[in-house]
Amino acid sequence: MAFVKLVKNKAYFKRFQVKYRRRRQGKTDYRARKGLIIQDKNKYNSPKYRFVVRFTNKDVITQIFYAKISGDVCLAAAYAHELPRYGVKFGLTNYAAAYATGLLLARRVLQKLKLDTQYVGKKEATGEFYLVEDPTDESQPRPFQTFLDVGLVATTTGHRVFGALKGAVDGGLRIPHKPNRFPGFTKDAKSFDPKELRRRILGGHVADYMRQMKEDDEEKFNAHFSVYIKAGATADKLESLYKACHAAIRKDPSAKLTTKKAPAQQIHHRPVRLTLEQRKERIAQKLAQRAAANE
């Protein structure tokens, strides 16, 4: 077939359909979003919940959303910058922090829905595959089900987004998943080693890196892990520290409002709008200055 050049003439541009704004910005995968928000018609107005996980340079964001015609509604949220309240003051974006943030959101939303006593999840992080089961008594409420929303990240094996997923599942939420993307899963053998996942959840990979760097270059270690050293967290203490964090989250997952002090001096970035009298007086001053200069 001969090459046909695409001529972008007036007819082409008259029929050009502009994509959605968030697609143009490269922020939303609308094909994935459609699958996550479309609800079966026979479920009427029952919301379909999404477990949203996002990562920034300094934080992990986990939220429970459901879609309405007027826009998305946030049911609950938890952030990694809340973890210092539970004893973790460093490494707020690693795999262990992602797990703890997912656990915090799960316990928080179940507490809000008054399901926290019925669905306690997995109290100890063993790394074993776990799914919340339906209650034997049909009169009891079923587990809170939500679906993982990873956004635009590459869903590779061992990604932190699945650490947040594991934390939420161990916290008592039902999120359909398989162990294929957890650390410890071998694609060739199609086997899953929960010990490797447990090691990541409790910061074992960070502890190994700390030991190795301290042996190779102690000066670099002191600079790289200065926040850990300041907090008194050694490689041997990380596991017990994360265990204590998980226990503290289960004890009190509620959100605490922060009080922010007003600045002592209000800085106005825009000039203050003058009143009519002030403008007239300003004009009179300018005219008087000009008359004095002409004399």
Secondary structure, 3 states (H helix, E strand, C coil): CCCCCCCCCHHHHHCCCCCCHHHHCCCCCHHHHHHHHCCCHHHCCCCCEEEEEEECCCCEEEEEEEEECCEEEEEEEEEHHHHHHHCCCCCCCCHHHHHHHHHHHHHHHHHHCCCCCCCCCCCCCCCCCCCCCCCCCCCCCCCCECEEECCCCCCCCCCHHHHHHHHHHHCCCECCCCHHHCCCEECCCCEECHHHHHHHHCCHHHHHHHHHHHHHCHHHHHHHCHHHHHHCCCCCCHHHHHHHHHHHHHHCCCCCCCCCCCCCCCCCCCCCCCCHHHHHHHHHHHHHHHHHHHC
